[in-house]
């Protein structure tokens, strides 16, 4: 895990509750373009960062897929491990 320094000098980051979040998590969006950038759970010091919001080469690789049974029909199936969602799937 790497450290994240979150700078928002123009106060453009907007937080909204995840309406389907079982944990009460929130998503952080860009106030200018609306891009989803971050995810956090209440009381946690950990943020999940949307890799699509990063500039340049990152060296990131997919380690696992989550919520795979909600995958869009156009998303390819690959050899990366798939983790089922907790509890019954809807």
N, C-alpha and C positions, 0 to 999 in steps of 0.2 A: 504494500500500500504506500502511496506517495502522499506527501503533504500538499495541501491546497491553500493558496492564499487568494481570497476572494476580494477583489477590488471593484468598487462600484461608485467612483467619484461623482458621477452624474446622476446617481440614484435611479437608474433605469431598470434595475431588477425588480420584478413583481412576483410575489408569492401567492399562490392560490391552493386551496385544499384539493386533494385528490378525492373526488366524490365516491369512488369505488374502493378507496384504500381501507383495508382492514385495520391498519395501524394509525390512521389519521395523518398520513404523510402529506407533504406539500410539494408542489412543483414550482420551480423558479423559471420565469419567462423573461425574455428581453422585452422591455417596455417600448422599444422602437419597432422591432420587426416581428415580435410575437413568437420567436423561436423558443422551444422548450430547451432549457440549458441544464437544469439541476433537479435533483430529487432529494428530500430529506425527511426523516422521521422525527416526530416531536421528541425532544430530550436527548437526541443523538448528536454527537459531534462529527458524525460521518455524513458526507454528501456523496451522492452518485452523480457523476458528470456525463452528460450526453456527448459521446465521442464525436458526433457530427458537428458539434459546436467548436471543436478544436481546429486551429489553423496549422498547416504544415504537416510534415511526417511525424507520426507519434510512436511508431513501433508497437502499437497495440495489436493484440490478437484476440479473437473470440475464444473464451475459455469454456463457456457453456451457454445454452439457450434456456431461458426461463419462460414460463407461460406458453410453451410450445403448442399446446392444443388450441391456442388463440391465434396462431400464425396465419397470416393472409395466404390465400391460395397461390399467389404469385411468388411467395418466398421459397427459395430452393431448400431442399433437404440435404444436409451435409453430414459429415462424420463427427461433428462436434457433439459432446454429450448434451442430452436434453433432460432438464429437471422439471418434473411435474409440479403444478401449483399445489400449495397446501390445501387440504380439504377437498370437498366436491367441486368439480369444474362446472362453470355455468356457460 
